[in-house]
Amino acid sequence: MKNKILKVKGMHCASCKNLIEGRVKKITGVEKIEVNFATEQAKINFDETKVSLEKMNEEIKNLGYSFEDNEAKMETKIMEHMGHEHHNEDEHLEHKVQFVFPISVLVFLVMMWDIGARTLNFIPNIPMPMELWNLILLILATVTIFWIGQPYLKAVVRAIKYKAVNMDTLIGIGTLTAYVYSALLTLMPQIGSWLNLPTETYFDVTIVVIGFISLGKQLETNSKRKTGETIKKLLGLQAKTALLWKDGKEVEVLISEVKIDDVLIIKPGAKIPVDGIVVSGFSSVDESMISGEPLPVDKKNGDVVVGATINKQGSFRMRATKIGAETMLAQIIKIVEEAAGSVAPIQTLADKISAVFVPIVLLVAFLSLIIWLLTGNVTLALLSFVGVLVIACPCALGLATPTAIIAGVGAGAENGILIKNAESLQKLASIDTVVLDKTGTITKGEPQITDIISIDKNYSEMEVLRYAAAVEKLSEHPLAVTIVQKAKSEKLELGEVKKFESKAGIGVVGMVNKKKVSVEKFEGNDELIEMGKTLVAIKIGGKMVGKIALSDTLKDEAIETIKKLHRQKIEVIMLTGDNQKTAEYVAKEVGIDQVIAGVLPQEKAIKIRELQDKRKKVVMAGDGINDAPALIQAEVGIAMATGTDIAMESAGITLLGGDIGKIPQSIKLARETMKTIKQNLFWAFIYNIVGIPVAAGILYPFFGLILNPIFAGMAMSLSSVSVVTNSLRLKWKKL
């Protein structure tokens, strides 16, 4: 099976989505299809041996739609971002709106003047014969419906030929009915006399409805484009060129020409072009793009640097290790694109309603037409028929979920929170328990010296460290590296070592300044060991002169993160393979509620399942390969970007920079996004529930009220724009 994300051309409204999905699902070889109206993308799972893109296009082309392969290389996307991308359809729509909207406003004002003149004595009649005004309106309405309204007329034809109806069909039937009726009365007035029809025409309905709906679509398009601005911003971060060190010279090349293992020169103020490793030089790099942290990070020989981050001070050389689609920026863009195009479970409700919505609206429209015709009120029959068709557009309903998801995913990406799909975002909003791995998640994952203790007055703490580091500099043990680094940071001179010997499981020994120095694992009881620290004894001449304690230290943001989670009414549990004493000490330090310690990697997923069996909705946060099963088992897995690729692939959300402070931010974002979706759905439902009966004339017998199709068209356009605008608020929410 192949998964592909395709661009969908020709979608005009939310019900187009249901049409496309319904047709493509029936094709043999297509297992699943999800169409997103807001992003105009289709996510299709299909068997390439049974069905092709051409076959799928054949099925939908008669309905006015087509699929285009959306996969593009990073370099191509960057070129598009630099100004080579054209939006022909958007430009055509904009030109049409620029033509029709001023006319619509003029016609609307004249219509309001005419209504005022008929009802209020102090307003004069329009200073123009109505016959002449009707001829002008006929010309304007003809241009409007057959040029601006082409998509709606085509939708009517498709409905007749292929029995495929969408929202464009409703608008087409409504405005065409008003136009044909009015044209017959204007060009053949004898028909009106013969059938005893009212002399009123409805050219203004055709012009103003199409004008306002076209404006609404343009505003909707502009708003949808804004919700996807994050991807464009991310693309804009990428460097366009790189300085290549080749044959002893600097050569400027396009980013697409950089190959793996090329040596690149990075100068002060330059963007780092691709991911790689520093091979010489020293500098500070602004990594706020991936971590959200404003402080620059020092980089030296052997350190990893990430493409699109900015070199602040010194210059250095780097070796390219990841290029093109493999870079971290490319992976971020891919995740954001896929998440923006994914469908949240809550969308299912809106989809089910939209699927049956259009046929029901057609039925209500024709019933209202027939009922009012039977009462002899032709004017009311026509107004209700056109009004129901125009006001019923489910675009607001279709946009309610995807626009909020796009805005939420975008806001997350800008804050260093990568959301893989909409389902993860929805599930995250309802969780009540966060399970944290200890090492690399709550702690830094690297041993640090926490205590240096002298127990011999002849040796100060710094001398204890100096002798220990002198011997340990010849060892490859991770704790030895930490001790040596500490001594170097204190600028201690390390003496020459002779007769060095490493004793497996015990420690190291050597001669320093003619003294026998050994660094061994401490044997016995000590309160530092009770605190979960590793303790080594430093002996000189066989006598213990001092102790050094090492421990995996807490991340700076750990304590504040737990406090924030508690304020969000979330229980926090530590799940670790470490021993109970160490785990409990760390848990007490940060204020964690519960500890599950001594857990083997394969048991972590079982522990998550046990919590779920207690009806807890669990988020698991981790960074290692051993965390992957638990990340998958949890409702939502959160991975640290500083961890393993396997952990990130298993998780629904990735935190750039490995900052656990972003966990409460992620939860707040998810809750705000779901709140926005529910607001959008509520107003979209209310709008249609109230609007359709009023347009059908249900209030007319009691209050003499009928919703003019012109106001219905304006309301329909504004409803879609209001939903998108409400979603855009997420981009400015403070997390």
N, C-alpha and C positions, 0 to 999 in steps of 0.2 A: 504494500500500500504506500502511496506517495501523498505527502501533505504539501499543499501549495497555497500560497496567498496570491490571489489574482485581483487586478483592478477591474471594477465593474463600471462600464460606460452606459449612459442612458437612463440612470435612475433619477426620478423626479420627486418621488414621495415615499413615505414609509411603507405603503402597501406594495410598492415595487419589490421590496425584499421578499415578501411572501410569495409573489408570483414566480420570481426567479428560483427560490428554494423549492417550491412545489414542482416546477418543471424539471429541474436538474436532479432532484432526488429520485425521480422515476427512471433515470437512465441506468442501465445495467453497468455495474462497475463503480458507481458512485456510492460510497458508504455513508458519507456525512458531508453536509454543506451548511455553513453559517455565513449569512450575508449581513454586513453591517452598513446600514444606510448612512450613518454619520461619517464613516471613513471611506465609503464607496469601495469597500473591499469584500472579497469572498474568500473564506477559508475552506478549502475543499480537500477531503480525504478520498482518494480514488485509486483504482487498480489500473495502472498504465497499460496493462496487456489487454484490457477490455474496453477502455474508453480514453479518448484523447481530448485535448483542449478544443480542437476543431469540431469534434462531435458535440461537445457541450455548447459551443457557440451556435451550431446549427439549430439546437433545440430552443434557444432563446432569441435568435436574431429577428424572427418574425414578430416578437413581442417588443422589439425596439431596444434590446439590450445586447451587450457583448462583453466577453472577458478579455483582458489583456494581461500578459505575463508581467507581474509586478516585481520580479526578482531583478535586482540590478547590483552591479559591483559598487563597492564603496566609492571608487574613483568617479564613476558615472554619476552617482548621487551628489557628490561634491560639485561636479561641473554643473549639474542642474541647479544646485543651490547658488552657484556663482552668477546665475542669470540666464542660463540657457534653457530654462524650463518655461513652456508656454501654456497658458490656460485658455485655449481657444473658446471652449464652451462658456466659460465664465465671462470672457470678453464679449461674446455675442449676446449673452443675457444682459450684460451691463449696457450695451448699446441699445438693446430693445427697451430696457427700462428707462433710459435717458430720453427715448422717443415717446413712449406711451404714458409715462407717469405724469408729466406736465399736462398732457391732454386729459388724463383721468381726473386730475385735480380741478381743471377748468370745468369739465362736464359735471363733476360732483358739486362745485359751487353754484353752477347754473341750476342744477336739480334742486339744491337746497333753497335757492332764491325762488324757484317756481313753487315749491311746497309752501314757503313763507307767504308768497303773494296770494295763494289760494286760502290760507287759513287766517292771515292777519291783514286787516284792512289798510294799515298804514304803510305796508310794503307794496310798491308799484309792480305792475306786471312787467315781464321781460320785454324790452323794447325791440321785439323782433317777431315777425309772423311765425307761428308754430310750424307751419308747413315748411318754411325755409329752414328753421332749426332742425326739423326732422330729417331733411335732405342732407344737411351738414353732418348730423349724427350718423346717418346711414353710411356716408363715405368713411367717416372715422371708425365706425364699428366694423365695416368691411375690412379695412386695413388691419385693425386690431385683431379680429378673430382669425383672419387667414394668414397673417404674418406673425404677430406676437403669439397668437393662440394656436399655432401649428401643432405643438406637442399634444394639446388637449384634443384637437380634431383627429390626430393620428390614433390617439388612445381610443376614441369612439369607433374608428374603423377596425382597430385590432379587437375590440370587444365584440363587434359583430362577426368578424371573420374567425377569430380563434377562441371566442368565449372567455377571454382573459380581461378582467376588469381591475382597475386600480383607481387611485384618487384622481388621476388625470382624466379618467373616464367620466367621473362625476362632474368635474368642472366643465369638461367638453360638452356633455349632454345639457347641463344647465345653461351655459352661455349660448350654445347653438340654438336651443329652444327659444330663448329670449330674442336672439337675433332673427331667426326665421319668422317668428310670429310678428315682430315689429316690421321686418322688410315686406311681408305680405300686406300688412295694413297700410304701409307707406306707398308701395308701388301699385297695389291693387285695392284701393279703399272700398270698392264695390263688394269685395268678399266680406269685409267687416260689417257692411250694412246688411248684406244677405243673411249672415249668421247672427246678426244683432250683437256683435262683439263691442267691448269698450274701445274707445278711440285712442286710448293711451298706448304709447310705444315704450319699449324697454331697451333701446339702444344704449342708454346710459348704464344699465345693468351690465351689459356685455363689456363695454369699454372699461368701466370703473372696476369691476370684479377682476378682469384679466390684468388690468394695470396694477391693482393693489396686490394681487397674488404674485405677479412677476416681481414686484418690489420686495415682497416677503421672501421669495425664493432667493433673491440676490442678497438680502440681509442675512438670511439663513446660511447661504454659502460663505459669506464673509465671516460670520460667527464661527462656523465649523472650521474654517481655515485657521482662525485664531486658536481654537482648541488644540490644533496640531502644531502650533508654533514651537513647542519644545523640541520636536524632531529637527526642525530647521535650525534651531539654535545649536543643537548638538552637532549637526553637520557643519555649521559655521565655525565650530571649535577646531576642526581638523586643519593642520598646516597644509599648505598647497604645494610647497617645495621643500627640499632637504639639501643640506651641504654634505656631499659625499667626499670622503678622503680616498683618492684614487691615484695610484702611481706617484705618491708624494705631493699631490696637489689637491686643492679644494675645488670641487666641481658642483655647481648647483643643478639639481635634477628635479623633475616632477615627482611628487609623492608616489605615483604609480610605477616609477622606475626603480624604486628602492627594493632591494632583494634581502632575503634573510642572510645574516652574517656580514652584511655591508657595515663598514665603519663610518659613522656619521659624526660631524663636528657640530656641537651645540654651543652657540655664542650667547652672551648675556642678552636677555630680553627676547630670545627666540622661542618659538613654540617647538616642543619636542615632536618630531614628525611621526614616529612609530614607537611601539613598545620595544624596550631593549634593556641592556645591562651596561652600566658605566665601566669603561675599560681604562680610563685615565682621567685625572683631573678631579676637581672638587667644586661643588656648587650648592646653592639652595634653590629648591624648585617649588613653585606654587602649584600644589595639587588640589586646590579647592574644587576643581572641576569634578574630581572623583570622590573626594572625602567631605567636601563642604566646609572643611576647616580653613580659616584664613591664614594661619601661620605657615610660612614656607618650611619645607622639610629638607634637611641636609642630605646630600648625596655624595657618596665616595666610591672608590673602586669596588666593583662587585655588587653595588646596589641596583635594584630594578627601577627603571623610569618608565613612565606611561605616556603614550602618544597624546598630544593635544594639551598636556600640562605645560606650564611656562617656566623657562629657566630665568631665575632672577638675577644672580650675581656672576659667579665665575663661569669659565668655559670648560667644557669637558668633551671627551670622545665617548661614544657609545657604540655597542654592537647591536644591530637590529635582530630581534628574536621573533617578533610577530609583526606581520604586515597585512594590509588590506582588511579583509573580513575577519581576520584573527585577532586584531587589536582589541583592547578593552573598550575603546570608544565605539568601534563597530559592533561589538557585542551588546553594549548599552543601547545603541540605536535599534538594533534588531529586537531586543527585549521590549523596548518602548513601543515600537511599531506593532509587534504582535499583540502586546497587551491592549493597545488602543483599538485594535481590530477584533479583539475577542469579545465573547458574549457572556454577560453575567447571568446566573440562574434566574434573577428577578426579571430579566428581559423576557423570559418565557411567557409570563402573564400578559405582557403587552403584545407579544407576537400572536398569541392565541386569539386575543380580542381583535387585533388588526386583520387576522385571516378571515374572520366572519363579518367584519365591520362593513366593508363595501357592499356586499349583497344585501345586508340589512338596511343600509342607507338607501339603496336603490328602491327597495320595497317600500320603505317609509315615504320616500319622495313620490312614488307613483300612487300610493294609497291617499296621500294628502291631495294630490292632483285630482284624483277621481272623486274623492269626498266633496271637495269644494266645487268641482264642476257640477256634481249632482245637486248642490244647493243653488246653482245658477250664478255663482260668483266667479267669473272667468279671471278677473284681475287677481283675486285672492288665490285662486288655483295655481296661476302661473307664478306668483310671488312665492308661495309656499314651496312649490316644486323646485324652483331654481334656488331658493334660500336654503332648503335642506341639503341639496347637492353641494352647494358652495361651502356652508359652514361645517360640514361633516369631516373635512380633511383630517386624517389621523396623523399628520406629520408631527404634531406636538407629542403625540403618544410614542411615535417611532423614534423621536429624538431624545426623549426623556432620559433613557438609560445610557445610550452610547456617548452622548455629549458629556455627561457627568463622568463617565469612566475615562474618557480621553483627557478631560481636564484634571481628574484625580491622578492619573498615571503621569501626566506632564508635571504636575506639582511635585509628585514624588521624585521624579528623575532630577528635577532642579534642586532637590534637597538631599540627593545622594541615596534615594530609596528606589530601587529598581523592582517594579511589579511585573511579574511574568504574564499574568492573565487576570481577566476581570473576576473570575471565580474566586481567586485568592483574595482579592480586594474585598469582595462581598463577605467571604467567610471570616476574614480578619476583623470585620466590624462587630461580629457577635461573639468573639472569644472571651473566656473568663479566666483562663489559666495560661501562664507563660512558663515554659520549661526551658531552663538555660543550662547548656553545657558549662563546665567550669573552665577548663584550660583553653585559652584562646578566645573565650567569649566573655566570661566575667573577669578572668585574669589575662595578662598580656601573652601568656604562653611561652615566656622566656624567663629563665632563672635570673634573679637579681640578688646581690649581696644585701642582706638587711641588717646584719649585726657583725661587728668585729670585736671580739672580746680578748683582752690581755689578762692572763692569770699569773704572769711572772713580771715583777716590777722592773726586771732588766730589759724587758721588751715592750715597747709601746704598741698601740694598736696598728700604727702604720708599719712598724717593723715586722709585726706578725704577718701583715698582708704582704710586705715585700719579700720575706723569706718564702711564704707559700707560693706567691706568683713566680718567683725565680725557678722553683722546681716544676710548677705546673705548666710553664711555658713550653715544655717539651712534651706535654701530654696532649692527646686529641679529645679527651673527654669533654662534653659540653659544659660541665661545672668548672673544669679547668680553664676553659676559654673565658668564662664569666669572671673568674678570679683575676686572670691576667689583664682583661680589659679594665677592671676596676683599678688595678695597680697603675696602669698606663694613664687612666683618667686623673689619678692623683699625682702623676708625673714622678713616680718612684723609679729609681735606678735599680735594675734587676741584675744581680751579680751572675758571673759565669757558673754553670753547673757541670760538675764532673760525676762520673760513676752513676749516671741516671738509671733508674730501674722502675718499671711499672709492674705492680703486683695486682693481678686481676681480682676484682671484688674487694680489695683492701685499700689501695691507694698508690702513691708514688713516693720515691725516695731518691735523694741525690746529695752530693757534697757542694755546699755553698760557703765560700770564704772559709774553707777547711772545717766547716761544721756539717755534721750529718743532719739533714733536714728531711722530715717525712710529713706528708699530708695524707691523713687516713680518715676513713669513716669513723665517726664518734661512736663509741660503744658505752652504753649506760643510759641512765635517765637524765632528762634535762627538760626544763619548762619550755625551751624553744622547740624541742621535738614535739611536746604536747600541743604546741601551736601549729603543728603541721609543717615545720621547717626542716630542711635537710642540714645536718650539722657535721662539719669536718674538724678534726683535731690537728693542730700544727705542733709537731714535736721537734725539738732541737737537742741533739745529743741524747736522744731517748726519753727526754723529759717534756711533758706537755707544757707549752708556753702560751697557748691561746686557742681560741675557737673561732670559726667563721660559719655564720648561718646564711643559708641561701633559700630563697623561696620564690615561687611564681607570684609576682605582685599583682594587685588589683589594677584594672584599667581605671584611668582617672575619672571616667564618667559613670563607673559602676554603681556607686552608692546613690547618686542623684537619679539614675535610671530606675532603680528599684523603688525609690520614693514616688516617682512619677507614675509608675505602674500601679502602686498601691492607691494613689489618688484617683486612678481610673477604675478603681474597684476590681483589680485583677490580682489573683493569687499567683505568687512567684515560687517556683520549685527548681532546685538545683538537681541535675541528673549527671552523675559523674562516675568514672571508673576508679577515681582516687579513693583512698581509705576514708573511713567514717570520720576520724578525728580531724584530718586536714579539711575535709569538706565542711564539717560543722563549724570549724574555726572561720573559714572564708564566709560561710553563710551568715554567721553572727556579725562579721565585720560589715557586710553590706545590707543586712536586714532582710534576708530571704526567709520565707515562711516555712519551707519544708526541704529536707535533704534526702535524696535517694542516692546512696553511695555504693561503691564496690560493684558497679554494674558493668558487665562485659559488653563489648560493642554489639554483639548479636542480641543482647537482652534489652537494649535501649528501646527498640520498637515495641517490645512486649510491655515494658513499663508505661509507655505512652498509651497503649491499648487498654491497659488496666485503669488508667486515669479516665479514658473515654468511656469505659464501662460504668464508671461512677457518674456518668452524664456530664462530664467536664468537656468544654470545648477548648481544645489545646493548640497552642502555638509552640513549636519547638525551634529554638535558636541554637545553631552550632556551626562549626567551621571545618571539621575533619571528615575523612573518609568514613570513620566509624560512626559519624552522626547521620549519614545518608539514609539508612533505613528508618530512623526515627523521624527525620525531616519529611519523608514520604508518608509515614503513618499518621502524623499529626494533621489536624484540619488545615493548618498552614505551616509550612517550613520557612524559617528565615535563616539565610546563610550569610556569613561574613565574607566579603569580597577578598579579604586577606587570607582566606582559607583555601581549601582544595577545590578544583574544578568540579569534582564529583558532588561535593556538598552543594555547590551553586546550581548544578543541573538538577539536583533532587528537590531544591527549594522553590517555593512560589514567589518568594521575595528575597532580594539580595541587598545587603547594606554595604555601600561603598565605603572604603576606609576601615571597615570592621568596627564601626562605632555603634555600640549597643544602645547609646543614647537615642539612636534613631528608631528603636523598637517602639517606645511610647509615641513617638512622632508618627510612625507607620499606622498604629492603631487609631490615633486621632484622625489621621487622613482618611482611613477606611470608614470610620464612623461618620465623618463629615460628608464623604462621597455618598454613602447610603442614605443619609439624611436628605441630601440634595436630590437623589433619584426619587425618593418617596414624595418629596415636595413636587417634583416635576410630574410624576404620575398622577398625583392627586389633582393638580390643576388641569392636566390634560383630560382626565376622566370627567371632572366636574364640568369643564368647558363643553364637552360633547353631550353629556347627560342633560345639561340645562339647555344648551343651544339648539339641539335638533328639535325637541318638542316645540320650543318657541317659534322656530323657523317654520315648522309644520302648521302653525296657527292654533295651537292648543289654547292660547290666551285670548284669541280673537272673540269668541262668543261671550266672554266675561268682561274684558276690558277694551275690546276693539283694537288690541295690539297685534301687529304682525312684523316679523323681522325682515326688513328690506334686504334683498340679496347683496346690495352694495355694502351695508354695514356688516353683513355676514362675512363677506370677502375680506374686509378690513380686520375683523376680529380673528378670522382664521390665520391671517398672516402674522398678526401680533402675538397670537398664542405660541406659534413656533419660535418666534424671535425671543419671547419672554422665557421660554424653556431653556434655550441655548444661553441666554444672558445669565440666567440663574446658575447654570452649570459653570460658566466662566468665573463666577465668584470664588470657586475653589482654587483658582490659580493665585489668588491673593490672600488666601487663608494663612494665618500665622500658625505654624506647627510647633 
